[in-house]
Amino acid sequence: MSRILVVDDEPYLADLVATALRYEGFETETAGTGAAAVSLAESFRPDLVVLDVMLPDVPGTEVCRRIRAAGSEVPVVFLTARDATEDKIGGLAAGGDDYVTKPFSLEELIARIRAVLRRTRRAGPETGRLAFAGLVIDEDAYEVRRDDRRIDLTPTEFKLLRFLTANAGRLVSKRQILDHVWEYDFGGNDGVVQTYISYLRRKVDSCGPPLIHTVPRVGYVLRLPRED
């Protein structure tokens, strides 16, 4: 049974979401403030956090950063009343794995939660070890190294890098990335892929020659730099 922490300062909404999740077979806890969320993230040890962006004490994005700073890589689904792309990207940049815009249907939220859990779990036939040009992905240890230097990634970054590495030398489109990494229709928001590619480049390509390359208007490929 997966554990879900629901964080929202509207008690009715938090209880409604928690009740719907319990009906679907999840174990749930609720919090109404950022401070309570950070504390429960440590004591309850959830498998996923549903986190409202607007909280009375600190923003949800800051709560996410504090959870990450405490060493937890628990996936986070943001709830936001803001529909602007920059606000959504800001949530992802803070370490979130997805977002749902208010008002939302419970069916949509539960579908998003299941999709995030599927792509962040480290089990099943995909576990193993991938390597390319000094880059090693150990799925059993949930660890990435390049030339023996450890690279810390969020769950979504990990799965994106795994997909690129599994297809090393092969061009993959943004749509293929969305289908394999996010696992549901992301509304055609290719900008999210571009944002996460930039996150990976900062972490992976800072350790050596660039491996992640853009093919304009087509997609991305993991390969060694070409010598001119």
C-alpha positions in Angstrom: 0.0 0.0 0.0 1.5 3.3 -1.1 1.5 6.2 1.4 0.4 9.6 0.2 0.9 12.9 2.1 -1.7 15.5 1.1 -0.7 19.1 2.0 -3.3 21.9 1.6 -4.4 24.7 3.9 -8.1 24.1 2.9 -9.1 21.3 5.3 -12.1 20.4 3.2 -10.1 19.9 0.1 -7.3 18.1 1.9 -9.8 15.7 3.5 -11.6 15.2 0.2 -8.4 14.3 -1.6 -7.3 12.0 1.2 -10.6 10.2 1.4 -10.6 9.7 -2.4 -7.1 8.3 -2.2 -8.0 6.0 0.7 -10.9 4.7 -1.4 -8.4 3.9 -4.1 -6.3 1.8 -1.7 -3.7 4.4 -0.6 -2.7 5.1 3.0 -2.9 8.9 3.6 -2.0 11.6 6.0 -2.8 15.4 5.7 -1.1 18.6 6.6 -2.3 22.2 6.5 1.1 24.0 6.8 4.5 23.8 5.3 6.1 23.1 8.6 3.8 20.2 9.3 4.4 18.8 5.8 8.2 18.8 6.3 7.8 17.1 9.7 5.4 14.4 8.3 7.6 13.8 5.3 10.2 12.6 7.8 7.9 10.7 10.2 5.3 9.3 7.8 7.8 8.6 5.1 5.3 8.9 2.2 5.8 7.4 -1.3 4.4 10.6 -2.8 3.5 14.1 -1.6 0.5 16.1 -3.0 1.6 19.6 -2.3 -0.3 22.9 -2.6 1.8 25.8 -3.8 0.0 28.4 -1.7 0.4 27.6 2.0 0.0 30.0 4.9 3.5 29.8 6.3 5.9 29.0 3.4 5.3 28.4 -0.3 4.9 24.8 -1.4 8.0 25.2 -3.6 10.1 26.0 -0.5 8.5 23.0 1.3 9.7 20.8 -1.6 13.2 22.3 -1.4 13.3 21.6 2.4 12.2 18.0 1.9 14.9 17.6 -0.8 17.5 19.2 1.4 16.7 16.7 4.2 17.8 14.0 1.8 14.4 12.7 0.6 13.7 12.1 -3.1 10.0 11.4 -2.6 8.1 12.4 -5.7 6.0 15.6 -5.4 2.8 16.5 -7.3 2.1 20.2 -7.0 -1.4 21.6 -6.7 -1.6 25.2 -8.1 -4.2 27.8 -8.9 -1.8 29.4 -11.3 -1.9 28.3 -14.9 1.0 30.3 -16.2 3.8 28.2 -17.7 6.5 29.9 -15.7 4.7 29.0 -12.5 4.5 25.4 -13.5 8.2 25.3 -14.6 9.0 27.0 -11.2 7.4 24.0 -9.4 9.4 21.5 -11.5 12.6 23.5 -10.9 12.0 23.3 -7.1 12.1 19.5 -7.4 8.5 18.6 -8.2 7.6 15.8 -10.5 4.3 17.0 -11.8 1.6 19.6 -11.2 -2.2 19.7 -11.4 -4.0 23.0 -11.8 -7.0 23.9 -9.6 -9.9 23.3 -10.1 -9.2 19.7 -10.9 -11.1 16.4 -11.0 -10.2 13.8 -8.4 -10.0 11.3 -11.3 -7.3 13.4 -13.0 -5.3 13.8 -9.8 -5.4 10.1 -9.0 -4.3 9.3 -12.6 -1.4 11.7 -12.3 -0.4 10.2 -8.9 -0.4 6.7 -10.3 1.6 7.8 -13.3 4.3 9.5 -11.1 4.4 6.4 -8.9 4.9 4.1 -11.9 7.8 6.0 -13.3 9.6 6.6 -10.0 9.4 3.1 -8.5 12.6 1.1 -8.8 11.2 -2.3 -9.4 10.2 -4.7 -12.2 11.9 -5.8 -15.3 13.6 -2.4 -16.0 16.0 -2.7 -13.1 19.6 -3.2 -14.0 22.7 -1.3 -15.0 23.3 0.9 -18.1 26.6 2.4 -19.1 27.7 4.8 -21.9 31.0 6.8 -22.2 31.8 6.7 -18.5 28.2 7.3 -17.5 26.9 4.5 -15.3 23.2 4.1 -14.2 22.8 1.6 -11.5 19.0 1.1 -11.0 19.3 -1.4 -8.2 21.3 1.2 -6.1 19.3 4.1 -7.7 22.6 5.8 -8.4 24.2 7.6 -11.3 27.9 8.2 -11.7 30.1 9.6 -14.4 33.8 8.7 -14.3 33.2 7.6 -10.7 31.7 11.0 -9.7 28.2 10.6 -8.2 25.4 12.7 -9.8 22.3 13.3 -7.7 19.1 13.4 -9.7 15.4 13.7 -8.9 13.2 10.7 -9.8 12.0 12.3 -13.1 15.6 13.3 -14.1 16.7 9.7 -13.3 14.1 8.2 -15.6 14.8 10.7 -18.4 18.5 10.0 -18.2 17.8 6.3 -18.2 15.6 6.6 -21.3 18.3 8.6 -23.1 21.0 6.1 -22.1 18.9 3.1 -23.1 18.7 4.8 -26.5 22.3 6.1 -26.7 23.2 7.0 -30.3 19.6 7.1 -31.3 17.6 10.2 -31.9 14.5 10.4 -29.7 11.7 13.0 -30.2 10.1 15.2 -27.5 6.9 13.2 -27.9 8.7 9.9 -27.4 10.2 11.3 -24.2 6.8 12.5 -23.0 5.3 9.1 -23.7 8.1 7.1 -22.0 9.0 9.4 -19.1 5.7 11.1 -18.1 3.6 8.1 -19.3 0.4 10.0 -20.1 -0.7 12.9 -22.3 1.1 16.0 -21.0 -1.0 18.3 -23.1 1.7 18.7 -25.7 3.8 20.8 -23.4 7.2 20.1 -25.0 8.7 22.9 -23.0 8.8 20.6 -19.9 11.0 18.2 -21.8 13.3 21.1 -22.8 13.4 22.2 -19.1 14.4 18.8 -17.8 17.0 18.3 -20.5 18.6 21.6 -19.4 18.6 20.3 -15.8 20.4 17.1 -16.9 22.9 19.0 -18.9 23.9 21.0 -15.9 24.5 17.9 -13.8 25.7 15.3 -16.4 27.6 17.5 -18.8 29.4 19.4 -16.1 31.4 16.2 -15.3 33.0 15.9 -18.7 32.5 16.3 -22.5 28.8 17.0 -23.4 26.8 13.9 -24.0 23.2 15.3 -24.4 22.8 16.9 -27.8 19.9 18.7 -29.4 18.7 18.1 -33.0 16.8 21.3 -33.7 13.0 20.8 -34.2 13.4 17.1 -33.9 14.6 15.9 -30.5 17.7 14.8 -28.5 20.4 12.2 -28.7 22.9 10.9 -26.1 26.3 10.6 -27.8 29.9 11.7 -27.6 30.8 15.0 -29.2 31.7 14.8 -32.9 35.2 15.8 -33.9 35.2 18.3 -36.7 
